[in-house]
Amino acid sequence: MLLAWALLTSAPAAWADSALPARIVMGYHESWWEVPAVSAQATRLAALPGYVNMVALAFARPDAQYLGALELAGTGLQYPYSGKVLRDSVRLLQQRQPGTRILLSVGGATYTNWHRLNEAALARLVADLALDGLDIDFEPTEPGCRPEAGGRIRCASDALFRSVVSRLRAALPRPAILAVSGWSVGAYGEGRHADAQPRSPYTGMALSLLRAPEAQALDLVSIMAYDAGESFEPWRAFAAYRQHWPGPLLMGLRVPHPAPDRLETLQRLAGQVLRDPQGGLMVYSLSGIPQGETGPHNPDPQSVVRMICRQLTLPDCHENLP
């Protein structure tokens, strides 16, 4: 804890004002799709429109090695420019869009070494990049979830998941934002969602965390409501998470989607979510390019985030993604 406070006392002013947007539109900024640049002004990150009011820089390693001086080697981030340019891009985006919050996203499908979590390195990286917090994308390869005799789901990954949240909050005290990205079926398996389809090894993976004291360390939850098969119903997944999580809850939309979703389908889903006073949207990702001709039957990230912007009646919806 002393290390975390030492890091924060020397952190930039971004720490002082990390309040969540009233309606969150979160977009993942995949570091490997960024364009090479020698200055912040030439990056796509710095040019993002304000209606994407939360940006997740993807992905850092849970076991990141970061000694400081903005040296990104060993962090997992794959930006094709220096750490100084990344920090300057973050600052420029914050100057252009003061309402935007920028998080470091840790984990994902590739980086799964959570047993060697290096929270001190991640906290130092968040501070040095002048970020507003961190997003936990916990995707263990073998969660080992199954129902117990009393009907509750228990997973082999439960203790680790709770420990990760607790340790990262200790390293990043509020006002730093701490978010979790939940598995599509992570709130299924119990109660009125006990028989929700599809069933998978990840069914119920989020439940132990959401009903534990560690849930109080979180500021928001997003649902990776995609890549779950034809029987998966995103709106039911949202309802299942809402049963266990009372705070800001984001529905995740995958763009592009392996089986193209009509834009009107995504618009209808977004409208359902936004009837929830604390509902928001997440887009993975801001850089994905659909195969074939784009249009209402095969939307690209631009058309999806612009649709969300208009649903929320936010300003400057005409602005393009870079």
C-alpha positions in Angstrom: 0.0 0.0 0.0 2.9 2.4 0.8 4.2 1.8 -2.7 0.9 2.6 -4.3 0.6 5.9 -2.4 4.1 6.8 -3.3 3.3 6.3 -6.9 0.2 8.3 -6.7 1.7 11.3 -5.0 3.9 11.9 -8.0 1.3 11.1 -10.6 -0.1 13.7 -13.1 -3.2 15.7 -12.4 -5.3 13.1 -14.3 -5.7 11.2 -11.0 -7.5 14.1 -9.4 -10.6 13.9 -11.6 -11.5 10.3 -12.6 -15.3 10.6 -12.2 -17.2 8.2 -14.5 -19.1 9.7 -17.4 -22.9 9.8 -16.8 -23.4 7.4 -19.8 -20.3 5.3 -20.7 -19.4 4.5 -24.2 -16.2 2.5 -23.9 -14.0 1.5 -26.8 -11.0 -0.8 -26.9 -7.9 0.7 -28.6 -5.9 -2.3 -29.8 -2.2 -1.3 -29.6 -1.2 -3.6 -32.5 -3.5 -1.8 -34.9 -2.2 1.7 -34.2 -0.2 3.5 -36.9 3.5 4.2 -36.4 4.2 7.8 -35.3 6.9 10.0 -34.0 4.6 12.5 -32.3 1.3 12.5 -30.5 -0.3 14.6 -33.1 0.2 11.8 -35.7 -1.5 9.0 -33.6 -5.0 7.7 -33.9 -5.3 7.6 -30.2 -5.0 11.3 -29.7 -7.6 12.0 -32.4 -10.5 9.9 -31.0 -13.9 11.7 -30.8 -15.4 12.7 -27.5 -18.4 10.5 -27.8 -16.1 7.5 -27.1 -15.8 8.7 -23.5 -13.9 5.8 -22.1 -10.9 4.3 -23.9 -9.2 1.0 -22.9 -5.6 0.6 -24.1 -5.2 -3.1 -25.0 -3.5 -5.2 -23.7 -0.9 -5.2 -20.9 0.4 -8.3 -19.3 -0.7 -9.2 -15.8 2.9 -10.2 -15.1 4.2 -7.0 -16.7 7.8 -6.0 -16.3 8.0 -2.2 -16.1 10.8 -0.4 -14.4 9.8 3.1 -15.4 11.1 5.7 -17.8 8.2 4.9 -20.2 10.0 1.9 -21.5 7.2 -0.3 -22.8 9.2 -3.5 -23.6 7.9 -6.1 -21.2 4.5 -4.5 -20.6 2.6 -6.4 -23.3 1.5 -3.2 -25.0 2.3 -3.3 -28.8 2.1 0.4 -29.8 4.4 1.0 -32.7 5.9 4.1 -31.1 7.8 5.0 -27.9 6.3 5.2 -24.4 6.9 9.0 -24.5 4.7 9.3 -27.6 2.1 7.1 -26.0 2.0 9.3 -22.9 1.9 12.5 -25.0 -1.0 11.0 -27.0 -2.9 10.3 -23.8 -2.3 13.9 -22.6 -3.3 15.3 -25.9 -6.5 13.3 -26.0 -7.3 14.4 -22.4 -6.7 18.0 -23.5 -9.0 17.7 -26.6 -11.6 15.6 -24.8 -11.6 16.5 -21.0 -14.6 14.2 -20.4 -12.8 11.1 -21.7 -11.4 8.5 -19.3 -8.5 6.4 -20.4 -7.7 3.0 -18.8 -5.0 0.4 -19.1 -6.6 -3.0 -20.1 -4.8 -5.9 -18.6 -5.1 -9.6 -19.7 -7.3 -10.6 -22.6 -7.2 -14.0 -24.3 -3.4 -13.9 -24.8 -2.1 -12.7 -21.5 -3.3 -15.1 -18.8 -0.4 -15.4 -16.3 -2.5 -14.0 -13.5 -0.7 -16.1 -10.9 2.3 -13.8 -11.4 0.3 -10.6 -11.2 2.7 -7.6 -10.9 0.4 -5.0 -9.5 3.3 -2.6 -8.6 4.5 -2.5 -12.2 1.0 -2.0 -13.5 0.3 0.8 -11.0 3.6 2.5 -12.0 2.7 2.2 -15.7 -0.8 3.7 -15.1 0.7 6.6 -13.3 3.5 7.3 -15.8 1.1 7.3 -18.7 -1.2 9.7 -16.9 -4.1 7.2 -17.1 -7.4 7.2 -15.2 -7.3 3.6 -14.1 -7.3 0.0 -15.1 -9.6 -2.6 -16.8 -9.3 -6.2 -15.7 -9.9 -8.6 -18.6 -9.6 -11.9 -16.7 -9.8 -14.9 -19.1 -8.3 -18.0 -17.5 -7.9 -20.9 -19.9 -9.4 -23.4 -17.4 -11.9 -21.6 -15.1 -13.3 -24.9 -13.9 -16.9 -23.7 -13.2 -19.6 -26.2 -12.0 -22.7 -26.1 -9.8 -22.5 -27.3 -6.2 -25.1 -29.3 -4.4 -26.9 -26.2 -3.1 -27.2 -24.8 -6.6 -24.4 -22.2 -6.5 -21.7 -22.1 -9.1 -18.1 -22.5 -7.9 -15.1 -22.1 -10.1 -11.5 -23.1 -9.7 -10.6 -19.6 -10.7 -12.7 -17.9 -8.0 -10.1 -17.2 -5.4 -7.6 -15.9 -8.0 -10.1 -13.6 -9.5 -11.1 -12.1 -6.2 -7.4 -11.7 -5.2 -6.6 -10.0 -8.5 -9.3 -7.4 -7.9 -8.3 -6.9 -4.3 -4.6 -6.5 -5.1 -5.1 -4.1 -8.0 -7.4 -1.9 -6.0 -4.8 -1.8 -3.2 -2.2 -0.7 -5.7 -4.6 1.8 -7.4 -6.7 3.5 -4.7 -9.7 5.6 -5.7 -10.1 8.0 -7.4 -8.5 5.6 -9.9 -11.1 3.7 -11.9 -11.1 -0.1 -11.6 -13.3 -2.0 -14.2 -13.9 -5.7 -14.9 -14.8 -7.2 -18.3 -17.0 -10.1 -17.6 -17.4 -13.3 -19.7 -20.6 -13.5 -21.8 -22.1 -16.3 -19.7 -20.3 -15.2 -16.5 -23.5 -14.4 -14.6 -25.5 -17.5 -15.7 -25.9 -20.7 -13.8 -28.0 -19.7 -10.8 -31.5 -18.6 -9.9 -33.8 -17.7 -12.8 -30.7 -17.9 -15.1 -29.7 -21.4 -14.0 -30.6 -22.9 -17.3 -29.7 -20.0 -19.6 -27.9 -21.1 -22.8 -25.3 -21.7 -23.9 -23.5 -23.7 -21.2 -19.8 -23.5 -21.1 -16.8 -23.9 -18.7 -17.2 -20.1 -18.1 -20.9 -20.3 -17.0 -21.1 -18.4 -13.7 -17.4 -17.3 -13.6 -18.2 -13.8 -12.4 -20.7 -14.8 -9.7 -18.2 -15.4 -6.9 -16.6 -12.0 -7.4 -19.9 -10.1 -7.7 -21.3 -11.4 -4.4 -18.0 -11.0 -2.5 -16.7 -8.0 -0.6 -14.1 -7.5 -3.4 -16.9 -6.3 -5.6 -17.0 -3.1 -3.7 -13.5 -2.3 -5.1 -15.0 -2.1 -8.6 -16.4 1.0 -10.4 -18.0 -0.6 -13.4 -18.5 -4.0 -15.1 -18.7 -4.6 -18.9 -20.0 -7.8 -20.5 -18.1 -9.4 -23.4 -21.5 -10.2 -25.0 -20.1 -11.9 -28.1 -18.3 -15.0 -29.4 -20.7 -17.2 -27.4 -22.6 -19.0 -30.2 -26.0 -18.7 -31.8 -28.1 -19.6 -28.7 -26.6 -16.7 -26.7 -28.9 -13.8 -26.0 -27.0 -10.6 -25.1 -30.0 -9.0 -23.4 -30.5 -11.9 -21.1 -26.8 -11.8 -20.2 -27.2 -8.1 -19.3 -30.2 -9.0 -17.1 -28.2 -11.8 -15.4 -25.4 -9.4 -14.5 -27.8 -6.7 -13.4 -29.2 -9.2 -10.9 -25.8 -9.3 -9.1 -24.2 -5.9 -9.9 -26.0 -2.6 -9.1 -23.5 -0.2 -10.6 -22.6 1.0 -14.1 -23.0 -2.0 -16.5 -21.9 -2.0 -20.1 -23.1 -4.2 -22.9 -20.2 -5.2 -25.1 -20.6 -5.2 -28.9 -18.1 -7.0 -31.1 -17.1 -5.1 -34.3 -16.6 -6.7 -36.7 -18.6 -9.8 -35.7 -17.7 -13.2 -37.2 -21.3 -13.5 -38.3 -22.2 -10.0 -39.3 -24.9 -8.3 -37.2 -27.3 -5.9 -38.9 -26.8 -2.4 -37.6 -30.5 -2.3 -36.8 -30.1 -5.4 -34.5 -27.3 -3.6 -32.6 -29.3 -0.4 -32.4 -32.3 -2.3 -30.9 -30.0 -3.9 -28.4 -28.4 -0.6 -27.5 -31.8 0.9 -27.0 -32.7 -1.8 -24.5 -29.5 -1.3 -22.5 -30.0 2.4 -22.4 -33.3 2.1 -20.7 -31.3 1.0 -17.7 -30.3 4.3 -15.8 -26.8 2.9 -15.4 -26.5 1.0 -18.7 -23.8 1.8 -21.2 -22.1 0.3 -24.2 -18.7 -1.1 -24.9 -17.3 -1.7 -28.4 -14.5 -4.2 -29.1 -12.8 -2.8 -31.0 -12.3 0.7 -32.4 -10.0 -0.6 -35.1 -11.6 -3.8 -36.5 -12.2 -3.9 -40.2 -15.1 -6.1 -41.4 -14.5 -8.4 -44.4 -16.3 -7.5 -47.5 -18.3 -4.4 -48.2 -19.4 -2.5 -45.1 -22.9 -1.2 -44.7 -26.1 -1.7 -42.6 -25.7 -5.5 -42.9 -22.0 -5.5 -42.2 -21.2 -2.5 -39.9 -17.8 -1.2 -39.2 -16.7 0.4 -35.8 -17.5 3.9 -37.2 -21.1 3.2 -37.9 -21.6 1.4 -34.6 -20.1 4.1 -32.4 -21.9 6.8 -34.3 -25.2 4.9 -33.9 -24.5 4.8 -30.1 -23.7 8.5 -30.1 -27.0 9.3 -31.7 -29.0 7.0 -29.4 -27.5 9.0 -26.5 -28.0 12.3 -28.2 -24.4 13.2 -27.6 -22.8 16.1 -29.4 -20.5 15.9 -32.4 -21.8 12.5 -33.7 -20.6 13.6 -37.2 -17.0 13.3 -36.1 -15.1 10.3 -37.5 -13.0 7.7 -35.8 -9.4 8.3 -37.0 
